[in-house]
Amino acid sequence: MMSPEHGAVSRRAFVRGSIQGAAALAAGTSLAAQVADETPAPEPSTVDRAFATDLVRGDCEYRVALPAEYDSNREHPYPLLLLLHGGGGSRNFVDAWLSATRSLRSELEPFVAVCPSAGRSFYMNYRDGSEAWETLIVTELLDAVRAEFHVAAERERVAVCGVSMGGLGCLRLAFKHPNLFATVAALEPAIEASLRYDALQPADTFYRADQYAAKFGVDGVVDEAYWAENHPAAIAAIAPERLQDLAMLIEAGTEDGFELHRGAEFLHRVLWDSGLKHEYRLVLGADHVGRSLDERQRYALAFIGRQWNPGPVDEAMAEFRRAIAPMRRQAGLE
């Protein structure tokens, strides 16, 4: 016969065991959830394409990154991201971009990215007419991508992003063709800190001095007016009203070895003084290359994602603006 003491111990043991079992189950569930959260999203697939063109020397080669769940019959076309590599790069840049932004992509709407191989073209139409990269990209390339893949045509769903020479290129394309792009994200763009060619400093030109006559000149002489027509800061200063509906991110590192923070800061001031709202980011301690670029590319992609899907109205912000409206009116700010 079981003694009362034995029964009490057994009951305590049962309760203790039940609690331990429940804790273990909870821990197991939590661990499973954590593992599930940490499971990486399926990787996009990439396909390479090329077509013949009369606009540049050789074929136009490009790489397309498709979301893992790509469905050509999806009701709504996918947002389109045009990626532009840096000087001397190629369409392989899309692979590095996908690697850097892997942890963020699962939080965003699936999108299609395309990256052309453009060498050191500056993504521009050369003054002597020998190559027309700008025209190629905004006509034949975008047409080819839209003909084959289920991507958006309306500008609100099209973004352009680039690094270094690609940062310069994406600003030029977006500023000259705001009817095609609603969002531009320029990382360490290779733009000069001046509105006039004759005022350029060695810090603006030392790493590409041999390129100006080749891209902006005829018979070895730079066409200064043509340079201004293709300089993002000058484009913005001359006709800022054309950029009112363009979402812009410009960023650079404080330690950029090519001194590109100078041009980024200059463009920021031009945009601000022209009344053009934008996001400007100067990354403390960041150089032109290095570990900071992965985070900076994720930041740029998050910025683009917010433009595609802004989310609900920020009620706290709306309430705050209503509260201070009388003071702003009294101060003549509204």
N, C-alpha and C positions, 0 to 999 in steps of 0.2 A: 504494500500500500504506500502511495506517495505521501511524504510528509508535507505539512503546510509550507515549511521552509523551502523544500524542493520545488513545490508548485510556484512559490513566489519567485524563486530564482529563475525558473523556466519562463515565467511570464515576462520578467525583466529582460531575460535573454532574448525572448521573442520580440519584445518591443525594440530592444537595441538592434537586433538583427534586421528588423523591418526598416528602422530608420537608416541603418547602414546600407541596406539594399536599395532603398529609395534614393539615397544620396549617390550611390554608385550609378543607378539608372539615370539620375539627373546629370551626373558628370559625363556619363557616356553619351547622353543626348546632346549635352552642350558641346562635347568634343566632336560629335558627328556633325553638328551644325557648324562648328568652327572649320572643320575639314571641308565641309560643303562650301562655306564661304570662301575658303582659300583655294578651292579648285579653280584653276584658270579657265576662262571662257574659251570655247573652241577657237582655234586660230583661223584667221582669214586665209583664203586661197589667193594666189597671184597668177596672173596670166600675162604673157608678153605679146605685144602686137607691134606691127610696123606697116607703114604705107608709103608709097612713092609720092613725092611732092616736088613742085617746081619752086617752092618758096625758100628752101634752104639747100645746102649741099648735102646730098645723100638722102636716105629715107628718114622719115619721122618714126623713131622707135620710142615706145612707151610701155610702162608696166601698170597693170590695173590690179588693185587689191579689192577682193569681193568679200563681204561678210560671210561667216561660216554658214549662216542660214539664208544665204542669197536665194531669192525666189523671183524668177523673171515674170511670174504672174501675180506678184504682190499687188494689192489694190493701189497703193500709193508708191510712186517711184522713190528710190532711195536718194537721200541727200548726196550731193557730189562735192568732193574735196579735191581741188587741184593742188598737188604738191610740187614745189620747185626746189631742186637741189642747189647746192652751192657751186662755186666756180670749179670747173674741171670734173664735176661729178657726173652721175648718170641716173638712169631709172632705178638702179639698185638702191637709191636713197629711200625708196618706199619701204624696203626691208628693215633698215635701221629705224625708221619712223615707227613702224609697227612694233618693233621690239621695245622701243622706249615708251610707247603708250599702252602697252599690253594691260597694265593694271587698271587703266581708266576706261578702256573701251566697253566693258560690260555695263558701265553706268550710262552709256550714251545710246542714242538711237543708232541702229546699224546704218552704215554709210559705205559708199564706194569711193575709193581714192584712185587718182591717176597721176602718174609722174612721168614726164617725158625726159629723154636724154637730150640735154641741150649744151653740153660742153661748157665753154666759157663765153656763151653768146650774150650774156646780160639780158636775155629774153627780150631783145629789142629788134626793131627793123634797122638795119645798118643804113647810114646816110648815103652810101654809094650804091645802094640797091642790091648788093650782092647776096644778102640774106635777109629774110623777113620773119623772124621768130615770133614777134608779137602777133602778126597777122596769122601765122600758122596756128598758134595756140588758140586764139579766140574764134577761129573759123574751122579749119580742117580737123584739128585735133578734137575739139569739143563735139563737132558734128560726128566724127567717127565713134567716139565713146557713146554718144547718145543713140547712134544707130544700132549698136550692138548690145548695150547694157541698159537695164531698166533704171535709169537715173533721171533726176529732176531737170526740167528745162527752165522753170521760173527762178528768177534771181534770188528770191528769198531762201532758196534751198541750195544755193551754190556758194562755196567759200574757196578762197585761195590762200595758201600758206607757204612760206618759204624761209630758208635759212641763208644768211650771208648774201651771196649773189642772188639766191632765190628770194631773200627778203626784199631786196631791191626790185626784183622782177615782179613779185606779187603786188607790191605797192604801185609800180608803174601800170600793170595790167588793170588793177582795180580802180586806180585814179583816172585812167584814160577810158575805161569801159565800165562805169558804175551801173550801166544797164544790164550787165551780165553777172556781176558779183554783188552780193549783199554783205559779205563779211570778208575781211582781210586780216591776217595775222602775220606780222613781219618780225622774225627773230633776227637780231643783230644785222639789220639790213645795211647793205654796202652803199649807203647814200652819203653825199657830200654835205658839209655844214655851210652851205652858201647858196644864194639864189643866182649868183653870177659865176660863169666859168672863169672869168679873169680874176676872181677873188679867191679861187681855191688855194688852199694851203698844202704844204708837203704832207701833212697828216691825212689829207683827203685822198692823195694820189700816189703815195710812195709805193704801194703794192700793186698798182695797175697802170702806171704811167704810160706803158707801151700800148694800152688798149684804147685810149681816147681817140687818137687819129684813125685807128682801124674801125671803130664803131661809129664815131660821130663826125668823121671827116671825109673829105674828098681830096685825092692826090696828096695825102699826108697832112692836110690842114684841117683843124677842127672847126666845124661850123658851130659857133657858140650859141646861136639861136636854136639850132636843132638840139643841142645839149639841153637847153632850158626846156624845150618842148617835151623832153623825155625825163626830166628830173622831177621826182615826186614832190619835193617841197615847192618847186616853182609852179607845178601844175596846181597844187592846192592853193597857193597864194594868189594865182591869177583868177581862178574860177572856183572858189570854195563852195558856192551854192550847189554845184554838181555833186558834192560829196556829202550832203546833209543826211542822206539816208544810208550811208555806208557805215557799218560797224567796224571799228578799227582797233587793233592791238599793235602797238609798237614797243619793242623791248630790246635791251642790250645789256651787256655786263660792264661793270665799272672798270674792269681790267682788260678790256678787249685789246688784244695785241695789234689789231688793225685800226685802232682808234675809232671804231664804229659807234661807240657811245656818243661821239661828237655829233655825227649826223642824225642819230636817233633823237638826241636832245634838241637839236635844231629843228627837226621836223615837228616834234612835240610843241615847240613854241610857235611855229607857224600855224599849226592846226588850232592851238588854243587861242592865239590872237585873231584867228579868222572865225572864231565862234563854232568850231567843229568839235563836237564831243567825241572823245576817244579814250582808250585805256593806254596809259603809258607806264612802263615798268623798267626801272633801272636796277639790275640785279647785283647786289653788293658782293664783291669779291669774285664775280664770274668773269672768265676770259672767253676768247673766241671758240675754244674747244674745251673739252674736259667733262668732269662728272656733272656739272650744272646743267648741261644741255638736255639730259633726259627729263629732268623735272620741268625745265622750261618748255620742252615740247609737249609734255602733258598739260601744262598750264595753258598753252596755246590751243590745244585740242578741246580742253574744257571750255574755254572762251567761245570757240566755234560752236560747240554743242549747245551752249546757252542761247546762242542766236537762233539755232534751228528750233529749239524747244525752250522758250523763255520761262515756262512754269507759271504758277498762279501769281496774281497780284500780291505784292508785299504789303499787307495791311498795316503793319507797323510804320512803314515808310509813308503810306498814304495818310495815316492819321497824324503823323508828325508834320507833314506838309500842310495839312489843314490847320493844325494848331498854330503854326508860325506864319501863316498867310497874312494875317492882319499886320504883323510887325514888318513883313517884307513890303507890303503895300505902302505902309506909312514911311518906310525908308526909300520908297521909289524904286524898289527892285522888281516890282511886278506891275 
